[in-house]
Amino acid sequence: MISFSDVLARVKNVAPRPRGSPIQIYIHIPFCTSKCHFCDYVVGNSTRQLTAPRAAQVRYVDALCRQLRTIGPRLMELEYVPTSIYWGGGTPTKLVPEELARIGSALKDSFDLSSLQQHSVEVSPETFCVDHIGAMSMAPFDRISIGVQSLQPQHLQRAGRAHSAEQAVAAVEVARHGGITNINIDLISGFPGEQIEEMFDSASRAAMLGVQHISVYPYRPSPGTRMASQIDSGRREPLKLEYMKSSYLCAKETLEKNGFDQYALSYFAKSEEYRSKVSMHIYNLEGYIIGFGSGGHSILGWHRVLNDNGFYDRYIDDPLSFDKCVKFGTEPDQIESLLLRVGAALQTQGGLNFQRFASLTGHSFQKLRRENDATIGFLHHLRLCGAKFVEFDDRFVMESENVHDVYLEHINMLVKYGKLDRGLRV
C-alpha cells in the first residue's frame, strides 16, 4: 500500500510540473444487479459483493466521499484542470439517488469543474430512473451511457443481463425526459451463437431510438468470465473470426446508413459534438487520469496508480492509500502498460501523437519503435493482422481500411496462443 502523499512525492521527482495539465476524473462504483457472463471488469468481484445490500453501499460511498474530499483539493493545489468525468464500474445507478447526490456534492466541493467538457455516467436499464438525474444537480452530468449490449431477448438472457429489451428502450426515454441531450447506448457485436440478422436488427433498432451516440464493442472472450469458460468447455458455440468481422461490419454499415459516423474503433456519433470526450481523453492520450474507488486506476506524472477492484474491503478501510504506484518502464514486466497506450491510440483516426505520448508516459515512441524489442514485435504483430502504418512529423497512424479487422485478427491470435488477457485498463 502507498499513501497519496507518497504518490505525489514520486510524481514530483520525475515528471514536469502539472500546472494547467488536463485530467480526467473517474468514479468507480463496484455494484451491479447481476454478474454479466461476458464482463471482465468485475472478474475480481464476487456476485455477493456486486449485489451488496444498501448498508454495504453506504459504507462504500462514505469511503469514496472521504477520498474525493481529501485528494481532490490537493490536485487543485497542483493546478490540474479537470476536463471530463466518467462514472463506471459496475453500475453507478445501482446506488440510490441520495448516494449519487452525496458523491456529486463531494465532487463539486473538491474540484474546480469550470473547465469541464463532458460529465458522463454509465447506467443499466433495470436500475435507472429520472430521480438519478435530479440527484446530480450539485454536479450535473450531460451524457448518459446505457448498457444495452443487445436488443435480442435470447442474447440478453445468455449474457446474464438483468434487463429486457423493452427496459433498454424505456431507459432512453427516461434519459430524454430528464433533459439529457447526449445519450449513448452500448452494443456488443459477435456474441457466440449470434446470427447476422440479429446484429442487423439490434443495430437498426438502436439507430431508430433517437440517440446521439452508439458504441459497438466486438466481443472478446476474456479469461475468467463465464461466457469464455462456456466456450472453452464446449457449452457455447466456438468463436468464428470471419463471423465476428461480418457482425461488426454489419453494425458499422447499418449505423452509417442511419447518419452515424465512426470516429474511432467502436465509436459512432451523429456529429462531432456528441463524441465521447471521456473515451477520447484516454485513446488520444490527452492528459492525466485520477481514479477514485476500489477499482480506480490513475495516470499521474509518468506513473500508473492502481487500486485492485478485488480488494473492496481494504479500500473501504483505507480509501486514502493505493495498492500500487508503478512508473512506466521498458523492462519485460513493464512494457505492456506502454503498449496498451500505443494500441489504444492506433485505434483512433488521428493515431499516436508523439508529444502527448511522451508527456503522459515519459518515453519517446520514436525511440521505442527503433530500439525496444517488445514495441518492434508488437507493431510487426499488428502488420501480420493487416495493419498499415504511416508516420508523419508529429504522429504515427494506422491507415488500414477496416481497423476492426485488424483488432479482431489481433484478438483471434491472442486467443489462439493463449495470451488474451483483460481489455484496456488505464
C-alpha positions as CSV (number, residue, x, y, z in Angstrom):
1,M,0.0,0.0,0.0
2,I,1.2,3.5,-0.8
3,S,-0.3,6.8,0.5
4,F,-1.3,9.5,-1.8
5,S,1.3,11.8,-0.3
6,D,4.0,9.3,-1.3
7,V,2.4,9.1,-4.8
8,L,2.7,12.8,-5.2
9,A,6.3,12.7,-4.0
10,R,7.3,10.2,-6.6
11,V,5.5,12.1,-9.3
12,K,7.2,15.4,-8.4
13,N,10.6,13.8,-8.5
14,V,10.4,12.7,-12.2
15,A,7.7,14.5,-14.1
16,P,7.3,18.1,-15.3
17,R,5.1,20.4,-13.1
18,P,1.4,19.7,-13.9
19,R,0.2,23.3,-13.9
20,G,-2.7,23.5,-16.4
21,S,-2.5,19.8,-17.3
22,P,-5.9,18.3,-18.2
23,I,-7.0,15.5,-16.0
24,Q,-10.0,13.1,-16.2
25,I,-11.8,12.1,-13.1
26,Y,-13.0,8.5,-12.9
27,I,-15.5,7.4,-10.3
28,H,-15.7,3.6,-9.8
29,I,-18.9,2.1,-8.4
30,P,-18.4,-1.7,-7.9
31,F,-22.1,-2.7,-7.7
32,C,-24.4,-4.4,-10.2
33,T,-27.8,-6.1,-10.3
34,S,-26.2,-9.3,-11.7
35,K,-22.8,-10.5,-12.8
36,C,-22.8,-10.5,-16.6
37,H,-21.3,-13.5,-18.3
38,F,-19.1,-11.5,-20.7
39,C,-17.8,-8.7,-18.4
40,D,-14.2,-8.7,-17.4
41,Y,-14.4,-5.5,-15.3
42,V,-15.9,-7.5,-12.4
43,V,-13.9,-10.7,-12.6
44,G,-12.3,-9.9,-9.2
45,N,-15.7,-9.3,-7.5
46,S,-17.9,-12.0,-6.1
47,T,-21.6,-11.9,-7.0
48,R,-22.3,-11.3,-3.4
49,Q,-20.2,-8.2,-3.3
50,L,-21.6,-6.9,-6.6
51,T,-25.2,-7.2,-5.4
52,A,-24.4,-5.9,-1.9
53,P,-27.3,-4.5,0.2
54,R,-27.8,-0.8,0.9
55,A,-25.8,-0.8,4.1
56,A,-22.6,-2.0,2.3
57,Q,-23.2,0.6,-0.4
58,V,-23.4,3.3,2.2
59,R,-20.1,2.3,3.6
60,Y,-18.5,2.4,0.2
61,V,-19.9,5.8,-0.5
62,D,-18.6,7.0,2.8
63,A,-15.1,5.9,1.8
64,L,-15.4,7.3,-1.7
65,C,-16.5,10.8,-0.5
66,R,-13.7,10.8,2.0
67,Q,-11.2,10.0,-0.8
68,L,-12.7,12.7,-3.0
69,R,-12.6,15.4,-0.3
70,T,-9.0,14.6,0.7
71,I,-7.3,14.1,-2.7
72,G,-9.3,16.5,-4.9
73,P,-8.1,19.7,-3.1
74,R,-4.5,18.5,-3.3
75,L,-4.8,18.0,-7.1
76,M,-6.3,21.5,-7.4
77,E,-3.4,22.9,-5.4
78,L,-1.1,21.4,-8.1
79,E,-3.2,23.1,-10.8
80,Y,-4.5,20.1,-12.6
81,V,-7.6,21.0,-14.7
82,P,-10.5,18.6,-14.7
83,T,-11.8,18.4,-18.3
84,S,-14.1,15.3,-18.1
85,I,-15.7,13.0,-15.5
86,Y,-16.8,9.4,-16.1
87,W,-18.7,7.2,-13.7
88,G,-18.3,3.5,-14.4
89,G,-18.0,0.2,-12.6
90,G,-20.1,-1.7,-12.0
91,T,-23.3,0.2,-12.4
92,P,-23.4,3.7,-10.8
93,T,-27.2,3.7,-10.9
94,K,-27.2,0.6,-8.6
95,L,-26.8,3.3,-5.9
96,V,-30.0,5.1,-4.8
97,P,-30.3,8.8,-5.9
98,E,-29.3,10.0,-2.4
99,E,-26.0,8.3,-2.6
100,L,-25.3,9.7,-6.1
101,A,-26.1,13.1,-4.7
102,R,-23.6,12.7,-1.9
103,I,-20.8,11.8,-4.4
104,G,-21.8,14.6,-6.7
105,S,-21.6,17.1,-3.8
106,A,-18.2,15.8,-2.9
107,L,-17.1,16.2,-6.5
108,K,-18.3,19.8,-6.6
109,D,-16.7,20.7,-3.2
110,S,-13.4,19.1,-4.0
111,F,-12.7,20.2,-7.6
112,D,-12.9,23.3,-9.8
113,L,-15.2,22.0,-12.5
114,S,-15.4,25.2,-14.5
115,S,-13.4,23.8,-17.4
116,L,-15.4,20.5,-17.6
117,Q,-16.2,19.5,-21.2
118,Q,-18.2,16.3,-20.5
119,H,-19.6,14.6,-17.5
120,S,-20.8,11.1,-18.3
121,V,-22.5,8.4,-16.2
122,E,-23.0,4.7,-17.0
123,V,-26.4,3.3,-16.3
124,S,-28.1,-0.1,-16.7
125,P,-31.8,-0.1,-17.8
126,E,-33.2,-2.0,-14.9
127,T,-31.7,0.4,-12.3
128,F,-32.1,3.8,-14.0
129,C,-34.8,6.3,-13.1
130,V,-35.3,10.0,-13.6
131,D,-34.6,10.6,-9.9
132,H,-30.9,9.6,-10.6
133,I,-30.6,12.6,-12.9
134,G,-32.3,15.0,-10.5
135,A,-30.0,13.8,-7.7
136,M,-26.9,15.1,-9.5
137,S,-27.9,18.8,-9.6
138,M,-24.9,19.7,-7.5
139,A,-22.5,18.4,-10.2
140,P,-24.9,17.9,-13.2
141,F,-23.9,15.4,-15.9
142,D,-24.6,16.0,-19.6
143,R,-24.2,12.5,-21.0
144,I,-25.8,9.1,-20.2
145,S,-24.3,5.8,-21.4
146,I,-26.8,3.0,-21.3
147,G,-25.5,-0.6,-21.2
148,V,-27.9,-2.3,-23.6
149,Q,-25.5,-4.8,-25.2
150,S,-28.2,-6.4,-27.4
151,L,-31.9,-5.9,-28.2
152,Q,-32.3,-9.6,-28.7
153,P,-34.0,-11.3,-25.7
154,Q,-32.2,-14.6,-26.1
155,H,-28.8,-12.9,-26.1
156,L,-29.6,-10.7,-23.1
157,Q,-30.5,-13.9,-21.2
158,R,-27.4,-15.8,-22.3
159,A,-25.2,-12.8,-21.4
160,G,-26.7,-12.7,-17.9
161,R,-28.2,-9.3,-18.3
162,A,-30.8,-8.2,-15.7
163,H,-32.9,-6.2,-18.1
164,S,-35.2,-6.8,-21.1
165,A,-35.0,-5.2,-24.5
166,E,-38.2,-3.2,-23.5
167,Q,-36.4,-1.8,-20.4
168,A,-33.5,-0.8,-22.6
169,V,-35.8,1.2,-24.9
170,A,-37.6,2.7,-21.9
171,A,-34.2,3.9,-20.4
172,V,-33.6,6.0,-23.4
173,E,-36.9,7.8,-22.8
174,V,-36.0,8.2,-19.1
175,A,-32.8,10.0,-20.1
176,R,-34.5,12.1,-22.6
177,H,-37.3,13.0,-20.2
178,G,-34.6,14.0,-17.7
179,G,-33.2,16.6,-20.1
180,I,-30.1,14.6,-21.3
181,T,-29.4,15.6,-24.9
182,N,-26.3,13.3,-25.4
183,I,-27.4,9.7,-25.0
184,N,-25.1,6.7,-25.8
185,I,-26.1,3.1,-25.9
186,D,-23.6,0.2,-25.9
187,L,-24.0,-2.8,-28.1
188,I,-21.8,-5.9,-28.4
189,S,-21.1,-7.5,-31.8
190,G,-20.2,-11.1,-32.5
191,F,-21.7,-12.7,-29.4
192,P,-21.2,-16.5,-29.7
193,G,-24.2,-18.1,-31.4
194,E,-25.4,-14.7,-32.8
195,Q,-26.8,-14.6,-36.3
196,I,-26.1,-11.7,-38.7
197,E,-29.8,-10.9,-38.9
198,E,-29.9,-10.4,-35.1
199,M,-27.0,-8.0,-35.2
200,F,-28.7,-6.1,-38.0
201,D,-31.9,-5.9,-36.1
202,S,-30.2,-4.6,-32.9
203,A,-28.2,-2.0,-34.7
204,S,-31.2,-0.9,-36.8
205,R,-33.5,-0.6,-33.8
206,A,-30.8,1.2,-31.8
207,A,-30.3,3.7,-34.6
208,M,-34.0,4.5,-34.6
209,L,-34.2,5.4,-30.9
210,G,-33.1,8.9,-31.5
211,V,-29.8,8.7,-29.5
212,Q,-26.8,10.7,-30.4
213,H,-24.1,8.1,-29.9
214,I,-23.8,4.3,-30.2
215,S,-20.8,2.2,-29.1
216,V,-20.3,-1.2,-30.7
217,Y,-17.8,-3.4,-28.9
218,P,-16.6,-6.5,-30.6
219,Y,-17.0,-9.5,-28.2
220,R,-13.8,-10.7,-26.6
221,P,-13.7,-14.0,-24.6
222,S,-11.9,-12.5,-21.6
223,P,-10.4,-15.1,-19.3
224,G,-12.2,-15.6,-16.0
225,T,-15.6,-14.7,-17.5
226,R,-18.4,-17.2,-17.5
227,M,-19.0,-16.9,-21.2
228,A,-15.4,-17.6,-22.1
229,S,-15.4,-20.6,-19.8
230,Q,-18.5,-21.9,-21.6
231,I,-16.8,-21.5,-25.0
232,D,-13.7,-23.3,-23.7
233,S,-15.8,-26.2,-22.3
234,G,-17.9,-26.6,-25.5
235,R,-21.1,-25.4,-23.8
236,R,-21.2,-22.4,-26.1
237,E,-20.6,-22.1,-29.8
238,P,-16.9,-21.6,-30.7
239,L,-16.0,-18.2,-31.9
240,K,-15.6,-17.7,-35.7
241,L,-13.3,-14.9,-36.7
242,E,-14.9,-14.3,-40.1
243,Y,-18.3,-14.0,-38.5
244,M,-17.1,-11.6,-35.8
245,K,-15.7,-9.4,-38.6
246,S,-19.0,-9.6,-40.5
247,S,-21.0,-8.8,-37.4
248,Y,-19.1,-5.7,-36.6
249,L,-19.2,-4.6,-40.3
250,C,-22.9,-5.2,-40.3
251,A,-23.4,-2.9,-37.3
252,K,-21.0,-0.3,-38.8
253,E,-22.7,-0.1,-42.2
254,T,-26.2,-0.1,-40.6
255,L,-25.3,2.8,-38.3
256,E,-23.5,4.8,-41.1
257,K,-26.6,4.4,-43.3
258,N,-28.6,6.0,-40.4
259,G,-26.3,9.0,-40.1
260,F,-23.7,7.9,-37.6
261,D,-20.0,8.5,-38.2
262,Q,-17.3,6.1,-36.9
263,Y,-14.6,8.3,-35.4
264,A,-12.6,5.5,-33.6
265,L,-12.9,1.8,-33.3
266,S,-16.3,1.0,-31.7
267,Y,-17.5,4.7,-31.5
268,F,-20.2,6.2,-33.7
269,A,-21.7,9.7,-33.3
270,K,-24.3,11.7,-35.0
271,S,-22.0,14.7,-35.1
272,E,-18.7,15.8,-33.6
273,E,-20.3,17.5,-30.6
274,Y,-21.7,14.1,-29.4
275,R,-18.4,12.3,-29.5
276,S,-17.2,10.7,-26.2
277,K,-14.7,13.2,-24.9
278,V,-14.2,10.9,-21.9
279,S,-13.1,7.9,-24.1
280,M,-11.0,10.1,-26.4
281,H,-9.2,11.6,-23.5
282,I,-7.8,8.1,-23.0
283,Y,-7.4,7.0,-26.6
284,N,-6.0,10.3,-27.8
285,L,-3.5,10.5,-24.9
286,E,-4.9,13.9,-24.0
287,G,-4.0,14.1,-20.3
288,Y,-3.8,12.5,-16.9
289,I,-6.4,10.4,-15.1
290,I,-7.3,10.2,-11.4
291,G,-9.4,7.2,-10.5
292,F,-11.5,7.1,-7.3
293,G,-12.9,4.0,-5.8
294,S,-11.9,0.4,-5.2
295,G,-11.2,-0.2,-8.9
296,G,-9.9,3.3,-9.7
297,H,-6.8,3.4,-12.0
298,S,-4.9,6.6,-12.5
299,I,-2.1,8.0,-14.6
300,L,-0.1,10.8,-12.8
301,G,3.3,12.1,-13.8
302,W,4.6,9.1,-15.7
303,H,3.2,6.7,-13.1
304,R,0.2,4.3,-13.1
305,V,-1.5,4.4,-9.7
306,L,-3.8,1.4,-9.1
307,N,-6.4,0.0,-6.8
308,D,-7.3,-3.6,-7.4
309,N,-11.1,-4.0,-7.7
310,G,-10.9,-7.3,-5.9
311,F,-9.8,-5.7,-2.6
312,Y,-13.1,-3.9,-1.9
313,D,-13.0,-4.2,1.9
314,R,-9.4,-2.9,2.0
315,Y,-10.4,0.2,0.1
316,I,-13.3,0.9,2.5
317,D,-10.9,0.6,5.5
318,D,-8.3,2.8,3.9
319,P,-9.5,4.9,0.9
320,L,-6.5,7.3,1.1
321,S,-3.9,4.7,0.1
322,F,-3.4,2.8,-3.2
323,D,-2.3,-0.7,-4.0
324,K,0.4,0.2,-6.4
325,C,2.3,3.2,-7.9
326,V,4.4,2.0,-10.9
327,K,6.5,4.1,-13.2
328,F,6.1,3.4,-16.9
329,G,9.1,1.4,-18.0
330,T,10.6,-0.7,-20.8
331,E,11.6,-3.8,-18.9
332,P,9.8,-7.0,-20.0
333,D,7.5,-6.9,-16.9
334,Q,6.7,-3.2,-17.5
335,I,6.4,-2.7,-21.3
336,E,2.8,-4.0,-21.5
337,S,1.5,-0.8,-20.0
338,L,3.2,1.3,-22.6
339,L,1.9,-1.0,-25.4
340,L,-1.6,-0.5,-24.1
341,R,-1.3,3.2,-24.7
342,V,0.1,2.5,-28.2
343,G,-2.6,0.1,-29.2
344,A,-5.4,2.4,-27.9
345,A,-4.0,5.5,-29.8
346,L,-3.7,3.5,-33.0
347,Q,-7.5,2.7,-32.9
348,T,-8.3,6.4,-33.5
349,Q,-8.4,8.4,-36.7
350,G,-5.5,10.7,-35.5
351,G,-3.2,7.9,-34.4
352,L,-0.5,8.2,-31.8
353,N,0.7,11.8,-31.2
354,F,4.4,11.7,-30.3
355,Q,4.4,14.7,-27.9
356,R,1.3,13.5,-26.0
357,F,2.8,10.0,-25.6
358,A,6.0,11.4,-24.2
359,S,4.2,13.8,-21.8
360,L,2.0,11.1,-20.5
361,T,4.5,8.3,-20.1
362,G,7.9,9.9,-20.1
363,H,9.0,7.8,-23.1
364,S,9.7,8.6,-26.7
365,F,7.6,6.4,-29.1
366,Q,10.1,7.0,-31.9
367,K,12.9,5.6,-29.7
368,L,10.7,2.6,-28.6
369,R,9.9,1.9,-32.2
370,R,13.6,1.8,-33.1
371,E,15.2,0.2,-30.1
372,N,12.6,-1.7,-27.9
373,D,12.2,-5.3,-29.0
374,A,8.7,-5.6,-27.5
375,T,7.4,-2.5,-29.3
376,I,9.0,-3.6,-32.6
377,G,7.4,-7.0,-32.1
378,F,4.0,-5.5,-31.3
379,L,4.0,-3.4,-34.5
380,H,5.1,-6.4,-36.5
381,H,2.3,-8.4,-35.0
382,L,-0.2,-5.7,-36.0
383,R,1.1,-5.8,-39.5
384,L,0.5,-9.6,-39.6
385,C,-3.0,-8.7,-38.6
386,G,-3.4,-6.5,-41.6
387,A,-2.3,-3.1,-40.3
388,K,-0.7,-0.5,-42.5
389,F,1.2,2.4,-40.8
390,V,2.1,5.9,-41.9
391,E,4.4,8.1,-40.0
392,F,4.1,11.9,-40.0
393,D,6.3,14.5,-38.3
394,D,4.1,14.5,-35.2
395,R,2.3,11.2,-35.2
396,F,2.1,7.5,-36.2
397,V,-1.2,6.4,-37.8
398,M,-2.7,3.1,-38.7
399,E,-4.3,3.6,-42.1
400,S,-6.0,0.2,-42.5
401,E,-9.2,0.2,-44.4
402,N,-11.1,-1.6,-41.7
403,V,-9.4,-1.1,-38.3
404,H,-11.9,-3.6,-36.7
405,D,-10.5,-6.4,-38.9
406,V,-7.0,-5.7,-37.5
407,Y,-8.4,-5.6,-34.0
408,L,-10.3,-8.9,-34.4
409,E,-7.3,-10.6,-36.0
410,H,-5.3,-9.4,-33.1
411,I,-7.8,-10.9,-30.6
412,N,-8.0,-14.1,-32.5
413,M,-4.2,-14.6,-32.5
414,L,-4.1,-13.9,-28.7
415,V,-6.8,-16.4,-28.1
416,K,-5.1,-19.0,-30.4
417,Y,-1.9,-18.8,-28.4
418,G,-3.4,-18.4,-25.0
419,K,-2.2,-14.9,-24.5
420,L,-5.6,-13.0,-24.3
421,D,-5.9,-11.0,-21.0
422,R,-8.4,-8.4,-19.8
423,G,-9.3,-5.5,-22.0
424,L,-7.8,-2.0,-22.0
425,R,-7.1,-0.8,-18.5
426,V,-5.5,2.5,-17.5
